[in-house]
Amino acid sequence: MSTATYANQQLRAVALEVYFKGRLGFREAAARVQQTFEKDLPHLFVPNAKPEQAIDLQPYQLRNDDSSQTLAFAINQVAYVSRAYPGHESFAARGLELIPPALDELKITELQRVIYRYENEITVGRDERGVIPLAKVLKVPALPWWAGDSLTEISTSWTQLAPHGRLAIQIAVEGEAPMEKLLISIVSVVMPAGPASDLARFASRAHDAARTWFEAAITDDFRGYIKGESNG
């Protein structure tokens, strides 16, 4: 998966999510949401019941034929997820094409928060000692005690303030060699939000905060690689 700007960027998925106060008419409205999108997103996936979690909080999913696009909705949320990210402008345009009609069917006019979620999935090439080359990807001079030249495992997360809301960052290695991936998850939250009619503005704010963090965090060598200017 790649973006228009970064031809070699590896993305597991990108999502635009909106959250709101739930309404008891959700199930009746859910049928109308399915009917609205049944031509473009004909495949319905129902949630599995999870212990100690209300079923209405677990999203139904409508997917296209190759599952590259998903519209997910529950009693308090609607999300558009892309696994074939075409770049921000095309992604945002598609999300803003799908989410507002779903909100209309659910009779939602006010949003509590809007989220732009990036799941970067980078192939890991350990050295002969098994060390993760984290410093080749991210600028980590302020954290030498955990991100030096001897890091063999990592699973860390934090939340920080950001313009109009907050950022939640997760960095971890997933999978097993030789198929390991370095996951860099960026969840940009705009909250409080406001009128659903302003979704485009909220989405732009969330995207800009996520993109600013990513641009500041990655190394010049890694930026050159995902631009297609080097072999990494």
Backbone as CSV, one residue per row, in Angstrom:
resi,resn,N_x,N_y,N_z,CA_x,CA_y,CA_z,C_x,C_y,C_z
1,MET,0.848,-1.173,0.000,0.000,0.000,0.000,0.891,1.233,0.000
2,SER,0.556,2.244,-0.761,1.405,3.419,-0.847,0.552,4.668,-0.935
3,THR,1.174,5.808,-0.687,0.496,7.083,-0.841,1.028,7.764,-2.082
4,ALA,0.334,8.819,-2.513,0.782,9.553,-3.686,2.112,10.228,-3.428
5,THR,2.363,10.656,-2.180,3.606,11.338,-1.847,4.728,10.347,-1.582
6,TYR,4.429,9.286,-0.853,5.431,8.307,-0.461,5.137,6.982,-1.145
7,ALA,5.775,6.774,-2.272,5.482,5.597,-3.097,5.773,4.289,-2.379
8,ASN,6.757,4.286,-1.458,7.149,3.051,-0.776,6.585,2.927,0.642
9,GLN,5.710,3.845,1.033,5.183,3.769,2.396,4.304,2.536,2.555
10,GLN,4.561,1.780,3.607,3.820,0.549,3.869,2.743,0.836,4.912
11,LEU,1.481,0.738,4.488,0.364,1.023,5.371,-0.559,-0.185,5.448
12,ARG,-0.867,-0.602,6.659,-1.822,-1.687,6.858,-3.237,-1.191,6.595
13,ALA,-3.552,-0.017,7.100,-4.882,0.555,6.911,-4.863,2.012,7.343
14,VAL,-5.808,2.773,6.807,-6.039,4.158,7.218,-7.534,4.299,7.453
15,ALA,-7.915,5.004,8.507,-9.327,5.115,8.843,-9.696,6.541,9.216
16,LEU,-10.905,6.923,8.846,-11.533,8.149,9.323,-12.733,7.710,10.153
17,GLU,-12.748,8.078,11.424,-13.759,7.600,12.363,-14.469,8.779,13.018
18,VAL,-15.775,8.653,13.200,-16.532,9.666,13.917,-17.322,8.988,15.031
19,TYR,-17.396,9.656,16.171,-18.096,9.126,17.337,-19.138,10.134,17.800
20,PHE,-20.235,9.622,18.338,-21.361,10.467,18.705,-22.177,9.767,19.781
21,LYS,-23.168,10.457,20.343,-24.056,9.835,21.325,-24.967,8.840,20.619
22,GLY,-25.052,7.632,21.179,-25.856,6.591,20.560,-27.342,6.885,20.627
23,ARG,-28.070,6.298,19.668,-29.522,6.463,19.617,-30.172,5.077,19.621
24,LEU,-31.298,4.946,20.317,-31.940,3.645,20.463,-32.542,3.143,19.160
25,GLY,-32.730,3.997,18.177,-33.246,3.560,16.883,-32.175,3.029,15.956
26,PHE,-31.015,2.689,16.519,-29.861,2.293,15.698,-30.159,1.105,14.793
27,ARG,-30.772,0.072,15.308,-30.931,-1.148,14.517,-31.841,-0.924,13.312
28,GLU,-32.894,-0.165,13.490,-33.746,0.152,12.348,-32.986,0.994,11.333
29,ALA,-32.231,1.965,11.824,-31.443,2.818,10.926,-30.332,2.035,10.241
30,ALA,-29.778,1.024,10.918,-28.692,0.226,10.335,-29.144,-0.448,9.048
31,ALA,-30.391,-0.882,8.999,-30.913,-1.500,7.782,-30.938,-0.496,6.630
32,ARG,-31.254,0.752,6.942,-31.258,1.782,5.904,-29.845,2.097,5.444
33,VAL,-28.881,2.070,6.362,-27.475,2.286,5.976,-27.044,1.199,4.996
34,GLN,-27.366,-0.047,5.313,-27.009,-1.149,4.407,-27.652,-0.948,3.037
35,GLN,-28.905,-0.569,3.007,-29.600,-0.372,1.739,-28.983,0.771,0.938
36,THR,-28.541,1.810,1.617,-27.939,2.959,0.945,-26.667,2.573,0.201
37,PHE,-25.886,1.663,0.788,-24.561,1.360,0.235,-24.450,-0.040,-0.374
38,GLU,-25.571,-0.741,-0.545,-25.479,-2.137,-0.956,-24.893,-2.311,-2.360
39,LYS,-24.925,-1.308,-3.215,-24.337,-1.432,-4.543,-22.816,-1.378,-4.489
40,ASP,-22.254,-0.375,-3.784,-20.797,-0.212,-3.713,-20.153,-1.113,-2.662
41,LEU,-20.873,-1.383,-1.584,-20.329,-2.161,-0.466,-21.312,-3.280,-0.146
42,PRO,-21.355,-4.312,-0.993,-22.425,-5.304,-0.905,-22.267,-6.374,0.164
43,HIS,-21.091,-6.478,0.771,-20.826,-7.601,1.676,-20.953,-7.159,3.131
44,LEU,-21.857,-7.786,3.850,-22.107,-7.463,5.253,-21.364,-8.432,6.156
45,PHE,-20.616,-7.881,7.115,-19.942,-8.669,8.143,-20.498,-8.235,9.496
46,VAL,-21.018,-9.195,10.245,-21.624,-8.877,11.537,-20.606,-9.110,12.641
47,PRO,-20.697,-8.362,13.738,-19.706,-8.502,14.813,-19.896,-9.783,15.604
48,ASN,-18.791,-10.317,16.085,-18.841,-11.443,17.008,-19.067,-10.929,18.424
49,ALA,-19.894,-11.600,19.173,-20.130,-11.206,20.559,-18.846,-11.362,21.366
50,LYS,-18.541,-10.344,22.168,-17.350,-10.375,23.010,-17.770,-10.266,24.470
51,PRO,-17.123,-11.039,25.337,-17.482,-10.991,26.753,-17.355,-9.581,27.315
52,GLU,-18.326,-9.191,28.105,-18.316,-7.924,28.842,-18.266,-6.710,27.918
53,GLN,-18.711,-6.850,26.674,-18.792,-5.711,25.767,-20.162,-5.711,25.093
54,ALA,-20.853,-4.600,25.188,-22.202,-4.502,24.633,-22.166,-4.726,23.123
55,ILE,-23.061,-5.548,22.608,-23.056,-5.889,21.189,-23.295,-4.661,20.319
56,ASP,-24.084,-3.697,20.797,-24.374,-2.522,19.978,-23.166,-1.609,19.815
57,LEU,-22.139,-1.802,20.638,-20.919,-1.004,20.516,-19.918,-1.634,19.547
58,GLN,-20.212,-2.824,19.053,-19.319,-3.526,18.137,-19.823,-3.325,16.702
59,PRO,-18.983,-2.782,15.832,-19.469,-2.331,14.519,-19.849,-3.466,13.569
60,TYR,-20.915,-3.220,12.818,-21.184,-3.965,11.600,-20.272,-3.404,10.522
61,GLN,-19.947,-4.227,9.513,-19.076,-3.768,8.440,-19.697,-4.057,7.078
62,LEU,-19.642,-3.051,6.218,-20.012,-3.215,4.814,-18.733,-3.091,4.002
63,ARG,-18.444,-4.102,3.163,-17.188,-4.101,2.412,-17.449,-4.239,0.918
64,ASN,-16.477,-3.755,0.138,-16.546,-3.964,-1.307,-16.026,-5.360,-1.644
65,ASP,-15.963,-5.687,-2.921,-15.663,-7.063,-3.330,-14.293,-7.549,-2.872
66,ASP,-13.276,-6.682,-2.886,-11.934,-7.132,-2.488,-11.566,-6.721,-1.062
67,SER,-12.533,-6.226,-0.310,-12.344,-5.819,1.096,-11.324,-4.701,1.262
68,SER,-11.070,-3.953,0.204,-10.135,-2.828,0.315,-10.799,-1.603,0.938
69,GLN,-12.145,-1.564,0.926,-12.873,-0.462,1.534,-13.943,-1.013,2.476
70,THR,-14.046,-0.385,3.627,-15.021,-0.807,4.623,-15.723,0.410,5.204
71,LEU,-17.036,0.317,5.328,-17.797,1.270,6.116,-18.287,0.519,7.341
72,ALA,-17.834,0.951,8.513,-18.200,0.288,9.768,-19.113,1.216,10.566
73,PHE,-20.108,0.644,11.234,-21.027,1.486,12.003,-21.584,0.711,13.177
74,ALA,-21.742,1.438,14.280,-22.314,0.889,15.500,-23.219,1.954,16.102
75,ILE,-23.693,1.718,17.299,-24.658,2.628,17.894,-24.072,4.015,18.147
76,ASN,-22.731,4.107,18.283,-22.112,5.383,18.626,-20.991,5.782,17.677
77,GLN,-20.882,5.149,16.512,-19.756,5.448,15.638,-20.031,5.061,14.188
78,VAL,-19.336,5.759,13.283,-19.256,5.394,11.875,-17.809,5.590,11.453
79,ALA,-17.262,4.653,10.663,-15.869,4.756,10.236,-15.718,4.288,8.798
80,TYR,-14.831,4.957,8.084,-14.426,4.499,6.753,-12.986,4.035,6.845
81,VAL,-12.733,2.803,6.394,-11.401,2.197,6.478,-10.955,1.802,5.081
82,SER,-9.729,2.191,4.726,-9.157,1.829,3.429,-7.901,0.996,3.626
83,ARG,-7.822,-0.112,2.895,-6.616,-0.937,2.887,-5.876,-0.827,1.557
84,ALA,-6.286,0.124,0.748,-5.606,0.414,-0.519,-5.485,1.926,-0.613
85,TYR,-4.708,2.498,0.315,-4.656,3.943,0.520,-4.169,4.673,-0.724
86,PRO,-4.996,5.548,-1.305,-4.610,6.240,-2.536,-3.972,7.602,-2.295
87,GLY,-3.689,7.945,-1.049,-3.235,9.280,-0.697,-4.350,10.019,0.019
88,HIS,-3.969,11.038,0.776,-4.927,11.701,1.657,-6.105,12.300,0.912
89,GLU,-5.863,13.010,-0.174,-6.960,13.716,-0.836,-8.030,12.749,-1.331
90,SER,-7.614,11.672,-1.988,-8.584,10.696,-2.487,-9.257,9.955,-1.341
91,PHE,-8.471,9.608,-0.323,-9.034,8.908,0.828,-10.076,9.773,1.526
92,ALA,-9.717,11.032,1.795,-10.643,11.923,2.491,-11.907,12.146,1.673
93,ALA,-11.745,12.304,0.359,-12.916,12.516,-0.493,-13.868,11.330,-0.419
94,ARG,-13.313,10.119,-0.427,-14.155,8.919,-0.349,-14.815,8.817,1.026
95,GLY,-14.061,9.090,2.078,-14.636,9.050,3.416,-15.763,10.055,3.584
96,LEU,-15.570,11.247,3.017,-16.593,12.281,3.126,-17.768,12.022,2.191
97,GLU,-17.584,11.102,1.264,-18.685,10.665,0.408,-19.552,9.629,1.119
98,LEU,-18.925,8.783,1.946,-19.637,7.676,2.577,-20.201,8.005,3.959
99,ILE,-19.425,8.689,4.787,-19.826,8.870,6.182,-21.057,9.762,6.351
100,PRO,-21.136,10.933,5.692,-22.318,11.784,5.922,-23.662,11.123,5.614
101,PRO,-23.826,10.356,4.505,-25.116,9.687,4.305,-25.451,8.688,5.416
102,ALA,-24.428,8.017,5.937,-24.669,7.097,7.051,-25.125,7.869,8.290
103,LEU,-24.501,9.009,8.549,-24.918,9.831,9.685,-26.350,10.327,9.498
104,ASP,-26.694,10.667,8.267,-28.064,11.117,7.998,-29.073,10.015,8.318
105,GLU,-28.767,8.781,7.890,-29.685,7.675,8.164,-29.801,7.404,9.666
106,LEU,-28.708,7.600,10.385,-28.706,7.394,11.832,-29.245,8.604,12.589
107,LYS,-29.564,9.676,11.841,-30.100,10.917,12.407,-29.129,11.561,13.398
108,ILE,-27.849,11.578,13.012,-26.799,12.177,13.836,-26.450,13.549,13.279
109,THR,-26.537,14.555,14.107,-26.211,15.924,13.689,-25.039,16.509,14.474
110,GLU,-24.629,15.870,15.559,-23.563,16.389,16.409,-22.530,15.303,16.663
111,LEU,-21.247,15.641,16.493,-20.157,14.694,16.691,-19.407,15.004,17.983
112,GLN,-19.017,13.957,18.690,-18.239,14.137,19.915,-16.745,14.182,19.642
113,ARG,-16.282,13.308,18.733,-14.865,13.333,18.358,-14.699,12.747,16.957
114,VAL,-13.628,13.170,16.309,-13.281,12.707,14.964,-11.836,12.220,15.002
115,ILE,-11.594,11.064,14.397,-10.277,10.421,14.474,-9.755,10.105,13.081
116,TYR,-8.475,10.394,12.867,-7.753,9.962,11.668,-6.703,8.971,12.144
117,ARG,-6.756,7.745,11.634,-5.906,6.667,12.138,-5.014,6.128,11.016
118,TYR,-3.701,6.158,11.254,-2.725,5.554,10.344,-2.128,4.320,10.999
119,GLU,-2.080,3.216,10.269,-1.389,2.013,10.738,-0.239,1.740,9.779
120,ASN,0.941,2.278,10.104,2.138,2.025,9.297,2.709,0.661,9.646
121,GLU,3.057,-0.110,8.642,3.532,-1.474,8.827,4.818,-1.642,8.015
122,ILE,5.951,-1.602,8.696,7.247,-1.521,8.029,7.991,-2.843,8.183
123,THR,8.468,-3.372,7.092,9.237,-4.614,7.132,10.509,-4.414,7.945
124,VAL,10.752,-5.315,8.875,11.906,-5.214,9.774,13.049,-6.072,9.240
125,GLY,14.224,-5.492,9.158,15.419,-6.245,8.801,16.426,-6.191,9.937
126,ARG,16.393,-7.173,10.817,17.311,-7.184,11.954,18.751,-7.441,11.489
127,ASP,19.708,-6.997,12.298,21.097,-7.308,11.984,21.441,-8.701,12.520
128,GLU,22.723,-9.092,12.419,23.114,-10.442,12.808,22.949,-10.705,14.296
129,ARG,22.827,-9.643,15.101,22.607,-9.803,16.543,21.123,-9.856,16.903
130,GLY,20.271,-9.630,15.913,18.834,-9.596,16.173,18.328,-8.244,16.601
131,VAL,19.129,-7.195,16.385,18.752,-5.850,16.805,17.791,-5.224,15.800
132,ILE,16.753,-4.570,16.309,15.773,-3.863,15.483,16.357,-2.519,15.059
133,PRO,16.349,-2.195,13.782,16.955,-0.937,13.309,16.023,0.257,13.483
134,LEU,15.534,0.454,14.702,14.557,1.507,14.942,15.107,2.890,14.617
135,ALA,16.383,3.126,14.959,16.967,4.443,14.748,17.119,4.795,13.271
136,LYS,17.008,3.802,12.381,17.023,4.099,10.953,15.681,4.640,10.470
137,VAL,14.642,4.373,11.247,13.290,4.773,10.860,12.846,6.025,11.599
138,LEU,13.042,6.050,12.930,12.572,7.148,13.758,13.730,7.902,14.396
139,LYS,13.529,9.205,14.574,14.496,10.018,15.303,14.279,9.787,16.793
140,VAL,15.268,9.188,17.449,15.093,8.857,18.859,16.284,9.288,19.723
141,PRO,16.927,10.429,19.428,18.103,10.805,20.226,17.788,11.111,21.676
142,ALA,16.540,11.493,21.970,16.186,11.829,23.341,15.928,10.596,24.196
143,LEU,15.890,9.423,23.590,15.576,8.204,24.327,16.639,7.129,24.105
144,PRO,17.920,7.447,24.312,18.970,6.469,24.001,18.944,5.241,24.887
145,TRP,18.335,5.345,26.060,18.352,4.222,26.986,17.486,3.070,26.501
146,TRP,16.507,3.336,25.615,15.730,2.206,25.104,15.827,2.069,23.602
147,ALA,16.366,3.052,22.937,16.381,3.010,21.480,17.802,3.119,20.929
148,GLY,18.737,2.542,21.631,20.113,2.552,21.159,20.346,1.477,20.118
149,ASP,21.564,0.930,20.105,21.908,-0.053,19.077,21.816,-1.483,19.596
150,SER,21.002,-1.702,20.644,20.879,-3.057,21.190,19.426,-3.465,21.415
151,LEU,18.485,-2.766,20.811,17.068,-3.038,21.029,16.646,-4.282,20.249
152,THR,16.156,-5.301,20.954,15.731,-6.532,20.291,14.221,-6.727,20.293
153,GLU,13.510,-6.046,21.192,12.060,-6.083,21.214,11.557,-4.699,21.605
154,ILE,10.352,-4.358,21.146,9.758,-3.086,21.550,8.238,-3.189,21.500
155,SER,7.599,-2.643,22.508,6.152,-2.488,22.549,5.886,-1.329,23.490
156,THR,5.602,-0.169,22.927,5.417,1.025,23.744,4.312,1.881,23.159
157,SER,3.665,2.645,24.011,2.606,3.537,23.551,2.506,4.723,24.493
158,TRP,1.997,5.820,23.973,1.766,6.997,24.801,0.719,7.876,24.133
159,THR,0.202,8.820,24.913,-0.749,9.808,24.410,-0.224,11.193,24.743
160,GLN,-0.313,12.101,23.780,0.189,13.452,23.976,-0.825,14.456,23.463
161,LEU,-0.731,15.673,23.980,-1.608,16.735,23.514,-1.249,17.108,22.082
162,ALA,-2.251,17.542,21.350,-2.063,17.973,19.969,-3.065,19.088,19.684
163,PRO,-2.848,19.857,18.607,-3.826,20.890,18.275,-5.226,20.294,18.128
164,HIS,-6.177,20.869,18.813,-7.587,20.482,18.730,-7.879,19.125,19.369
165,GLY,-6.907,18.530,20.080,-7.197,17.238,20.684,-5.960,16.551,21.212
166,ARG,-5.709,15.331,20.750,-4.569,14.571,21.237,-4.097,13.580,20.170
167,LEU,-2.896,13.071,20.383,-2.323,12.015,19.550,-2.026,10.810,20.426
168,ALA,-2.386,9.626,19.942,-2.020,8.377,20.614,-1.082,7.623,19.682
169,ILE,0.112,7.317,20.166,1.155,6.678,19.360,1.458,5.302,19.931
170,GLN,1.580,4.322,19.053,2.001,2.983,19.456,3.118,2.520,18.534
171,ILE,4.172,1.955,19.108,5.290,1.409,18.345,5.549,0.001,18.855
172,ALA,5.549,-0.963,17.963,5.742,-2.353,18.383,6.218,-3.185,17.207
173,VAL,6.854,-4.302,17.525,7.211,-5.283,16.501,6.199,-6.417,16.594
174,GLU,5.635,-6.787,15.445,4.635,-7.838,15.402,5.067,-8.942,14.454
175,GLY,4.554,-10.142,14.694,4.860,-11.270,13.823,6.141,-11.963,14.221
176,GLU,6.564,-12.901,13.376,7.769,-13.686,13.620,8.682,-13.615,12.410
177,ALA,9.988,-13.686,12.658,10.969,-13.655,11.568,10.697,-14.810,10.612
178,PRO,10.858,-14.617,9.300,11.341,-13.403,8.634,10.225,-12.454,8.208
179,MET,9.022,-12.608,8.789,7.868,-11.802,8.373,7.534,-10.712,9.391
180,GLU,8.473,-10.351,10.226,8.216,-9.343,11.247,7.930,-7.979,10.631
181,LYS,7.077,-7.221,11.335,6.737,-5.873,10.915,6.898,-4.921,12.096
182,LEU,7.429,-3.738,11.810,7.459,-2.666,12.794,6.176,-1.866,12.618
183,LEU,5.298,-1.895,13.612,4.034,-1.188,13.565,4.198,0.190,14.196
184,ILE,3.853,1.224,13.450,3.799,2.579,13.978,2.375,3.069,13.774
185,SER,1.616,3.072,14.850,0.214,3.468,14.796,0.085,4.911,15.279
186,ILE,-0.587,5.742,14.481,-0.815,7.139,14.825,-2.321,7.373,14.842
187,VAL,-2.849,7.699,16.004,-4.276,7.964,16.148,-4.431,9.427,16.541
188,SER,-4.946,10.216,15.618,-5.106,11.650,15.831,-6.562,11.949,16.134
189,VAL,-6.810,12.528,17.305,-8.180,12.739,17.792,-8.479,14.231,17.870
190,VAL,-9.551,14.643,17.230,-10.076,15.999,17.380,-11.277,15.921,18.318
191,MET,-11.161,16.587,19.466,-12.259,16.590,20.431,-12.127,17.793,21.358
192,PRO,-13.247,18.373,21.759,-14.587,18.054,21.264,-14.724,18.457,19.799
193,ALA,-15.632,17.798,19.110,-15.862,18.126,17.712,-17.016,19.127,17.623
194,GLY,-18.098,18.765,16.942,-19.200,19.711,16.800,-20.169,19.231,15.741
195,PRO,-20.753,20.143,14.984,-21.766,19.760,14.008,-21.244,18.771,12.971
196,ALA,-22.061,17.779,12.652,-21.666,16.802,11.639,-21.432,17.463,10.289
197,SER,-22.062,18.591,10.060,-21.867,19.315,8.807,-20.453,19.852,8.660
198,ASP,-19.702,19.903,9.766,-18.310,20.377,9.737,-17.301,19.231,9.698
199,LEU,-17.747,18.038,9.323,-16.861,16.878,9.344,-15.600,17.096,8.526
200,ALA,-15.694,17.707,7.358,-14.507,17.906,6.511,-13.444,18.710,7.254
201,ARG,-13.862,19.725,7.989,-12.906,20.550,8.735,-12.269,19.755,9.864
202,PHE,-13.065,18.982,10.581,-12.516,18.172,11.672,-11.553,17.113,11.130
203,ALA,-11.920,16.496,10.023,-11.058,15.469,9.424,-9.734,16.066,8.985
204,SER,-9.767,17.261,8.416,-8.540,17.917,7.985,-7.630,18.222,9.174
205,ARG,-8.215,18.675,10.268,-7.424,18.949,11.469,-6.771,17.677,11.995
206,ALA,-7.530,16.594,12.030,-6.991,15.331,12.540,-5.863,14.830,11.640
207,HIS,-6.060,14.888,10.332,-5.021,14.456,9.403,-3.762,15.294,9.550
208,ASP,-3.919,16.609,9.640,-2.757,17.488,9.717,-1.919,17.207,10.957
209,ALA,-2.575,16.940,12.093,-1.835,16.638,13.321,-1.074,15.330,13.190
210,ALA,-1.705,14.310,12.592,-1.032,13.021,12.397,0.144,13.166,11.446
211,ARG,-0.058,13.873,10.346,1.005,14.033,9.350,2.174,14.834,9.916
212,THR,1.878,15.870,10.712,2.941,16.676,11.320,3.811,15.829,12.229
213,TRP,3.166,14.970,13.050,3.962,14.110,13.938,4.832,13.164,13.126
214,PHE,4.268,12.536,12.111,5.009,11.569,11.307,6.201,12.227,10.626
215,GLU,5.997,13.389,10.039,7.082,14.069,9.341,8.202,14.455,10.291
216,ALA,7.835,14.854,11.511,8.844,15.244,12.493,9.565,14.045,13.082
217,ALA,8.909,12.876,13.090,9.451,11.705,13.781,10.380,10.861,12.922
218,ILE,10.158,10.815,11.604,10.941,9.902,10.777,12.292,10.513,10.406
219,THR,13.262,9.637,10.142,14.594,10.085,9.761,14.619,10.485,8.282
220,ASP,15.639,11.249,7.908,15.786,11.655,6.509,16.015,10.443,5.609
221,ASP,16.784,9.456,6.100,17.036,8.254,5.302,15.746,7.484,5.042
222,PHE,14.925,7.367,6.068,13.660,6.642,5.891,12.723,7.425,4.982
223,ARG,12.723,8.758,5.113,11.894,9.573,4.227,12.316,9.373,2.777
224,GLY,13.618,9.313,2.532,14.102,9.069,1.181,13.663,7.713,0.655
225,TYR,13.631,6.720,1.538,13.205,5.380,1.129,11.740,5.363,0.747
226,ILE,10.869,5.931,1.593,9.446,5.849,1.284,9.061,6.778,0.135
227,LYS,9.929,7.735,-0.163,9.704,8.552,-1.373,10.145,7.800,-2.639
228,GLY,10.881,6.709,-2.454,11.381,5.980,-3.606,12.722,6.495,-4.090
229,GLU,13.429,7.252,-3.232,14.708,7.828,-3.628,15.890,6.956,-3.247
230,SER,15.637,5.904,-2.436,16.721,5.012,-2.014,16.134,3.630,-1.781
231,ASN,17.010,2.670,-1.533,16.581,1.283,-1.279,16.417,0.983,0.205
232,GLY,16.588,2.012,1.066,16.397,1.809,2.505,17.665,1.324,3.169
